[in-house]
């Protein structure tokens, strides 16, 4: 009886790890697409003359003051 229970638990945990690994892969895909979109918009803003680093520093200075 304990052997069957043990093997069921092993199967459950292996299945959980496989599912979670697939979920992690999908999450990484979403993160990569989001990063690409951010870079695309940042490049477009740079081409339009917007300096994001300068604006970020300005916001940081405003918070400190």
C-alpha positions as CSV (number, residue, x, y, z in Angstrom):
1,X,0.0,0.0,0.0
2,X,2.7,2.5,0.9
3,X,4.5,1.7,-2.3
4,X,1.5,2.6,-4.4
5,X,1.0,5.8,-2.4
6,X,4.6,6.7,-2.8
7,X,4.5,6.2,-6.5
8,X,1.4,8.2,-6.8
9,X,3.0,11.1,-5.0
10,X,6.1,10.8,-7.2
11,X,3.9,11.0,-10.3
12,X,2.0,13.9,-8.9
13,X,5.2,15.9,-8.2
14,X,6.8,15.1,-11.5
15,X,3.6,16.2,-13.3
16,X,3.6,19.4,-11.3
17,X,7.2,20.2,-12.1
18,X,6.5,19.6,-15.8
19,X,3.5,21.8,-15.8
20,X,5.3,24.6,-13.9
21,X,8.3,24.4,-16.2
22,X,6.0,25.0,-19.2
23,X,4.3,27.8,-17.4
24,X,7.7,29.4,-16.7
25,X,8.6,29.1,-20.4
26,X,5.4,30.9,-21.4
27,X,6.0,33.6,-18.8
28,X,9.5,34.2,-20.2
29,X,8.0,34.6,-23.7
30,X,5.6,37.2,-22.3
31,X,8.5,39.0,-20.6
32,X,10.6,39.0,-23.8
33,X,7.8,40.3,-25.9
34,X,7.2,43.1,-23.4
35,X,10.8,44.0,-23.3
36,X,10.9,44.2,-27.1
37,X,7.9,46.5,-27.1
38,X,9.5,48.7,-24.5
39,X,12.7,49.0,-26.5
40,X,10.7,49.8,-29.6
41,X,8.9,52.6,-27.9
42,X,12.1,53.9,-26.3
43,X,13.8,54.0,-29.7
44,X,10.8,55.8,-31.2
45,X,10.9,58.4,-28.5
46,X,14.7,58.8,-28.9
47,X,14.2,59.3,-32.6
48,X,11.6,62.0,-31.7
49,X,14.2,63.8,-29.6
50,X,13.0,62.6,-26.1
51,X,15.9,61.8,-23.7
52,X,14.4,59.2,-21.4
53,X,17.5,59.1,-19.2
54,X,17.4,62.9,-18.7
55,X,13.7,62.7,-17.8
56,X,14.2,59.9,-15.4
57,X,17.0,61.8,-13.7
58,X,14.8,64.9,-13.5
59,X,12.0,62.8,-11.8
60,X,14.5,61.4,-9.4
61,X,15.8,64.8,-8.5
62,X,12.2,66.0,-8.0
63,X,11.6,63.2,-5.5
64,X,14.7,64.0,-3.6
65,X,14.0,67.7,-3.3
